[in-house]
Amino acid sequence: MQLIELDIQGVRNLSEAHLTPSPGLNVIAGPNASGKTSLLEAIGLLSTARSFRTPRIARVIQHAQDWLQVVGQVAGPGARVQRIGLRRDARQSVIRIDGETVKQGSRLARCFPVQVITPASHELLEQGPKFRRRFLDWGLFHVEHAYHGAWQDYMRLLRQRNAVLRLGDARQLPHWDRLLAEKGEQLDRLRVAHLAGFESLFAAHGARLLDQKVSIRYRRGWDAELDLHQALGKGRESDLHRGFTQIGPHRMDLVFRSEAGTARETFSRGQQKLLVAAARLAQVQLVDQSAGIKTVLLVDDVAAELDRTRRQRLMDLLRGLQTQVFVTATEAELLPVSGWETVKMFHVEHGVVREVV
């Protein structure tokens, strides 16, 4: 996918902005607090209808304004061009695709897949397992079209089983155990298959960026010695006591490791950032290889905590993916851009975006 035109209104300090980006590298430079990250945030909104910076949309809407709007022209496979847009106020979102109003934010994600690397990327290692599940599920959503529906079915069954647990009705549980186990095992198989393709790409990118071996361990969410139906039966009494299902794919986690131990415990903040960058780039590459889908990459403050050598290696990996990339920096000179076929430079200051010719 490729963003060929972008219009922004009311996103933080960006009152109005219009861009025609490069299909390759787009460098967005400017002082701190000028609006560079807000520009990336607007592009991210166009993909997910959510901010990657805050769950509170009121903070994203420009001060003294009631709404924000982001509209883009997106070129997909076969040079098909779609017009997608998002308008958000404090209460609701309106999503439009080629003039049609749609309710599902997932429709935006399919039209315009985006991955984001920020100075806070290390939080993927430090926050709860749900963030690592979300990271893995992003790739599956784009590669395995059956996955999204299977996950929705599983969550519906999980809610129903939990309702039975809260009622304390043990007689109904065998029925819900069987249904939940069947759908949960399907999710587990899809995740394991996806990780099989992911691991080698992640290891290669990690070695390039970090000069050491990195790996990932999959924790499925229940005892590996048991199938899910057996594990649910074994944990039934405890689940009844607590009133919710304690095991299953909804408890899955990923553990990122360095040569010395877990990356969370052994890596510096800068190393953690590079590790997560390697993981996100591996996802982007796998989605391209498996589904032929090009993901747009947003990289905020690429120079933060990285020396010149690491910046060069990261930029080289980004270039090798042959996809559209937006990167921010306080100074354009901090970014090595040699080797890119097409490059556009933008300068942002006081919320005003202009192309540097």
C-alpha positions as CSV (number, residue, x, y, z in Angstrom):
1,M,0.0,0.0,0.0
2,Q,1.1,3.6,-0.6
3,L,-0.2,6.9,0.7
4,I,-0.3,9.2,-2.4
5,E,-2.1,12.2,-0.9
6,L,-2.9,13.3,2.7
7,D,-5.1,16.1,4.1
8,I,-5.1,16.8,7.9
9,Q,-7.4,19.1,9.9
10,G,-7.3,19.7,13.6
11,V,-4.8,17.1,14.7
12,R,-3.0,18.6,17.7
13,N,-1.1,21.7,16.5
14,L,-1.7,20.9,12.8
15,S,-4.6,23.1,11.9
16,E,-4.4,22.2,8.2
17,A,-1.8,20.3,6.2
18,H,-1.7,18.8,2.7
19,L,1.0,16.4,1.6
20,T,1.8,14.4,-1.6
21,P,4.4,12.0,-0.2
22,S,7.1,10.1,-1.9
23,P,6.4,6.4,-2.6
24,G,9.8,5.7,-0.9
25,L,11.3,7.7,1.9
26,N,9.7,10.8,3.4
27,V,11.9,12.7,5.9
28,I,10.0,15.0,8.3
29,A,12.3,17.4,10.1
30,G,11.8,20.2,12.5
31,P,12.4,21.4,16.1
32,N,10.9,19.6,19.1
33,A,7.2,20.2,19.6
34,S,6.8,21.5,16.1
35,G,4.3,18.9,14.9
36,K,6.4,16.1,13.4
37,T,5.0,13.3,15.6
38,S,1.5,14.7,15.2
39,L,1.9,14.3,11.4
40,L,2.8,10.6,12.0
41,E,-0.1,10.3,14.4
42,A,-2.5,11.6,11.8
43,I,-1.2,8.9,9.3
44,G,-1.7,6.3,12.0
45,L,-5.2,7.5,12.7
46,L,-6.0,6.9,9.0
47,S,-5.1,3.2,9.5
48,T,-6.5,2.3,12.9
49,A,-8.9,5.2,13.9
50,R,-6.8,5.3,17.1
51,S,-3.8,7.3,18.3
52,F,-0.6,5.4,18.9
53,R,0.2,8.1,21.5
54,T,-2.8,8.2,23.8
55,P,-6.2,6.4,24.3
56,R,-7.9,9.8,24.9
57,I,-8.9,11.2,21.6
58,A,-9.7,14.6,23.2
59,R,-6.0,15.1,23.6
60,V,-5.5,14.6,19.8
61,I,-8.1,17.1,18.7
62,Q,-6.7,20.6,18.4
63,H,-7.3,22.9,21.2
64,A,-10.6,24.9,20.9
65,Q,-11.7,22.6,18.1
66,D,-14.6,20.1,18.3
67,W,-13.3,17.5,15.8
68,L,-10.4,16.3,13.7
69,Q,-10.3,14.9,10.2
70,V,-7.8,13.0,8.2
71,V,-8.3,12.0,4.5
72,G,-6.0,10.1,2.3
73,Q,-5.7,8.7,-1.2
74,V,-4.2,5.2,-1.0
75,A,-2.8,3.1,-3.8
76,G,-3.1,-0.6,-3.4
77,P,-2.5,-3.7,-5.5
78,G,-3.0,-3.3,-9.2
79,A,-2.6,0.5,-8.8
80,R,-6.2,0.7,-7.4
81,V,-6.7,4.0,-5.7
82,Q,-9.1,4.3,-2.7
83,R,-10.1,7.4,-0.8
84,I,-10.3,6.8,2.9
85,G,-11.1,9.2,5.7
86,L,-11.7,9.6,9.4
87,R,-13.6,12.3,11.3
88,R,-13.5,12.1,15.1
89,D,-15.0,14.1,17.9
90,A,-15.1,13.4,21.6
91,R,-18.0,11.0,21.2
92,Q,-17.8,9.2,17.9
93,S,-15.9,8.3,14.8
94,V,-17.1,8.5,11.2
95,I,-15.1,6.3,8.8
96,R,-15.6,6.6,5.0
97,I,-14.1,4.4,2.3
98,D,-14.7,5.5,-1.3
99,G,-17.7,7.6,-0.2
100,E,-19.3,4.8,1.9
101,T,-19.7,5.1,5.7
102,V,-18.4,2.0,7.4
103,K,-18.6,1.0,11.1
104,Q,-15.6,-1.4,11.4
105,G,-12.2,0.1,12.1
106,S,-10.8,-3.1,10.7
107,R,-11.8,-2.0,7.2
108,L,-9.4,0.9,7.5
109,A,-6.6,-1.4,8.6
110,R,-7.1,-3.7,5.6
111,C,-7.1,-0.7,3.2
112,F,-4.0,0.9,4.8
113,P,-1.8,-1.2,7.0
114,V,0.7,0.7,9.1
115,Q,3.4,-0.1,11.6
116,V,4.9,2.4,14.0
117,I,8.3,2.6,15.6
118,T,8.7,5.3,18.3
119,P,11.1,6.2,21.1
120,A,8.5,4.4,23.4
121,S,8.7,1.2,21.4
122,H,10.5,-0.5,24.3
123,E,7.1,-0.5,26.1
124,L,6.2,-3.6,24.1
125,L,8.6,-5.5,26.3
126,E,7.5,-3.8,29.6
127,Q,3.7,-3.6,29.3
128,G,1.3,-6.4,29.8
129,P,0.8,-9.5,27.6
130,K,-2.2,-8.0,25.8
131,F,0.2,-5.6,23.9
132,R,2.3,-8.5,22.7
133,R,-0.8,-10.4,21.7
134,R,-1.9,-7.3,19.7
135,F,1.5,-7.2,18.1
136,L,1.3,-10.8,16.9
137,D,-2.3,-10.6,15.9
138,W,-1.6,-7.6,13.6
139,G,0.4,-9.9,11.3
140,L,-2.1,-12.7,11.4
141,F,-4.9,-10.2,10.6
142,H,-3.2,-9.4,7.3
143,V,-1.8,-12.8,6.4
144,E,-4.5,-15.2,7.5
145,H,-8.0,-13.8,6.7
146,A,-9.7,-16.5,8.7
147,Y,-7.9,-15.3,11.9
148,H,-10.0,-12.2,12.6
149,G,-13.3,-14.1,12.5
150,A,-11.9,-17.0,14.5
151,W,-10.7,-14.6,17.2
152,Q,-14.1,-12.9,17.4
153,D,-15.7,-16.3,17.7
154,Y,-13.3,-17.3,20.5
155,M,-14.0,-14.1,22.4
156,R,-17.7,-14.6,22.1
157,L,-17.5,-18.1,23.5
158,L,-15.1,-16.9,26.2
159,R,-17.7,-14.4,27.4
160,Q,-20.4,-17.0,27.4
161,R,-18.3,-19.5,29.4
162,N,-17.4,-16.7,31.9
163,A,-21.1,-15.9,32.3
164,V,-21.7,-19.5,33.2
165,L,-18.8,-19.4,35.7
166,R,-20.2,-16.4,37.4
167,L,-23.5,-18.2,37.7
168,G,-21.7,-21.1,39.3
169,D,-23.5,-23.6,37.0
170,A,-21.0,-26.4,36.6
171,R,-23.4,-28.6,34.6
172,Q,-23.1,-26.3,31.6
173,L,-19.4,-26.1,31.5
174,P,-18.6,-29.3,29.5
175,H,-20.5,-27.9,26.6
176,W,-18.7,-24.6,26.6
177,D,-15.4,-26.2,27.3
178,R,-15.7,-28.2,24.1
179,L,-16.7,-25.2,21.9
180,L,-14.1,-22.9,23.4
181,A,-11.3,-25.5,23.1
182,E,-12.1,-26.2,19.5
183,K,-11.8,-22.5,18.5
184,G,-8.9,-21.9,20.9
185,E,-6.9,-24.7,19.3
186,Q,-7.5,-23.2,15.9
187,L,-6.1,-19.8,17.0
188,D,-3.1,-21.6,18.6
189,R,-2.3,-23.4,15.3
190,L,-2.5,-20.2,13.3
191,R,-0.3,-18.4,15.7
192,V,2.4,-21.1,15.8
193,A,2.4,-21.3,12.0
194,H,2.8,-17.5,11.7
195,L,5.7,-17.5,14.2
196,A,7.5,-20.2,12.3
197,G,7.9,-17.7,9.4
198,F,8.5,-14.7,11.7
199,E,11.3,-16.2,13.9
200,S,14.0,-16.3,11.2
201,L,13.3,-12.8,9.9
202,F,13.3,-11.5,13.4
203,A,16.6,-13.2,14.2
204,A,18.2,-11.8,11.0
205,H,17.1,-8.2,11.7
206,G,18.0,-8.5,15.3
207,A,21.5,-9.7,14.6
208,R,22.0,-6.9,12.1
209,L,20.8,-4.1,14.5
210,L,22.2,-5.5,17.7
211,D,25.3,-7.6,16.8
212,Q,24.0,-10.5,18.8
213,K,21.6,-13.4,18.7
214,V,18.0,-12.7,19.7
215,S,15.1,-15.0,19.8
216,I,11.4,-15.3,20.8
217,R,9.5,-17.8,22.9
218,Y,5.9,-18.5,22.6
219,R,3.7,-19.1,25.6
220,R,0.4,-20.4,24.4
221,G,-1.6,-19.6,27.5
222,W,-2.0,-23.1,29.0
223,D,0.0,-26.2,30.0
224,A,2.0,-27.4,26.9
225,E,1.6,-31.0,28.1
226,L,-2.2,-30.8,27.7
227,D,-4.6,-29.9,24.9
228,L,-6.9,-27.0,25.6
229,H,-9.9,-29.2,26.3
230,Q,-8.0,-31.2,28.9
231,A,-6.6,-28.0,30.5
232,L,-10.0,-26.4,30.8
233,G,-11.4,-29.5,32.5
234,K,-8.4,-29.6,34.8
235,G,-8.9,-25.9,35.8
236,R,-12.7,-26.0,36.0
237,E,-12.9,-25.9,39.8
238,S,-10.5,-23.0,40.1
239,D,-12.3,-21.1,37.3
240,L,-15.6,-21.6,39.2
241,H,-14.1,-20.2,42.3
242,R,-12.7,-17.1,40.6
243,G,-15.6,-16.6,38.1
244,F,-13.5,-16.4,34.9
245,T,-11.5,-18.5,32.5
246,Q,-7.8,-18.4,33.6
247,I,-6.3,-20.2,30.6
248,G,-6.5,-20.2,26.8
249,P,-5.2,-18.2,23.8
250,H,-6.4,-15.0,25.5
251,R,-3.6,-15.5,28.0
252,M,-0.9,-16.0,25.3
253,D,2.4,-14.2,25.7
254,L,5.7,-13.7,23.8
255,V,9.0,-13.5,25.5
256,F,11.8,-11.7,23.7
257,R,15.3,-12.9,24.6
258,S,18.9,-11.8,24.2
259,E,22.0,-14.1,24.5
260,A,22.1,-13.3,28.3
261,G,18.4,-13.7,29.2
262,T,15.1,-11.8,28.7
263,A,15.5,-8.7,26.7
264,R,13.5,-6.8,29.3
265,E,16.1,-7.5,31.9
266,T,19.4,-7.6,30.0
267,F,19.0,-4.9,27.3
268,S,19.5,-1.1,27.6
269,R,16.7,1.2,26.6
270,G,18.4,1.8,23.2
271,Q,18.9,-1.9,22.6
272,Q,15.2,-2.6,23.5
273,K,14.2,0.0,21.0
274,L,16.2,-1.7,18.3
275,L,14.9,-5.2,19.3
276,V,11.3,-4.0,18.9
277,A,12.2,-2.3,15.6
278,A,13.6,-5.7,14.4
279,A,10.4,-7.4,15.4
280,R,8.1,-4.8,13.7
281,L,10.3,-4.9,10.5
282,A,10.1,-8.8,10.6
283,Q,6.3,-8.5,10.7
284,V,6.2,-6.1,7.8
285,Q,8.5,-8.4,5.7
286,L,6.5,-11.5,6.6
287,V,3.2,-9.8,5.6
288,D,4.7,-8.8,2.3
289,Q,6.1,-12.3,1.6
290,S,3.0,-14.1,2.7
291,A,0.2,-11.9,1.4
292,G,1.9,-9.5,-1.0
293,I,0.8,-6.5,1.1
294,K,3.1,-3.5,1.5
295,T,2.9,-1.9,4.9
296,V,3.6,1.8,5.4
297,L,6.2,2.4,8.2
298,L,6.1,5.4,10.6
299,V,9.4,5.9,12.4
300,D,9.4,8.7,15.0
301,D,12.7,10.3,16.1
302,V,14.9,7.7,14.6
303,A,18.0,9.3,16.0
304,A,17.0,9.1,19.6
305,E,19.4,6.9,21.6
306,L,21.0,5.5,18.5
307,D,24.6,6.3,17.3
308,R,25.5,6.9,13.7
309,T,26.2,3.2,13.0
310,R,22.9,2.0,14.4
311,R,21.0,4.7,12.5
312,Q,22.7,3.7,9.3
313,R,21.8,0.0,9.8
314,L,18.2,0.8,10.7
315,M,17.8,3.0,7.6
316,D,19.4,0.3,5.5
317,L,16.8,-2.3,6.7
318,L,14.0,0.2,6.1
319,R,15.2,0.7,2.5
320,G,15.5,-3.0,2.0
321,L,11.8,-3.5,2.7
322,Q,11.0,-1.5,-0.5
323,T,7.9,0.1,1.1
324,Q,6.8,3.6,1.9
325,V,8.5,5.1,5.0
326,F,8.0,8.3,7.0
327,V,10.7,9.2,9.4
328,T,11.1,12.2,11.7
329,A,14.2,13.9,13.1
330,T,15.1,17.3,14.5
331,E,17.6,17.7,11.7
332,A,17.4,16.0,8.3
333,E,21.2,15.6,8.2
334,L,20.9,13.1,11.0
335,L,19.4,10.6,8.6
336,P,21.5,8.7,6.0
337,V,19.4,8.7,2.8
338,S,21.8,7.5,0.2
339,G,20.6,4.6,-1.8
340,W,16.9,5.4,-1.7
341,E,15.3,5.7,-5.1
342,T,12.9,8.4,-4.2
343,V,13.2,10.8,-1.3
344,K,11.0,13.8,-0.2
345,M,11.9,16.2,2.5
346,F,9.3,18.1,4.6
347,H,9.9,20.7,7.3
348,V,7.5,21.2,10.2
349,E,7.5,24.3,12.4
350,H,4.7,25.7,14.6
351,G,2.3,23.3,13.1
352,V,3.0,24.3,9.5
353,V,4.2,21.6,7.1
354,R,6.0,22.5,3.9
355,E,7.9,20.4,1.3
356,V,11.6,21.3,1.0
357,V,12.4,21.3,-2.7
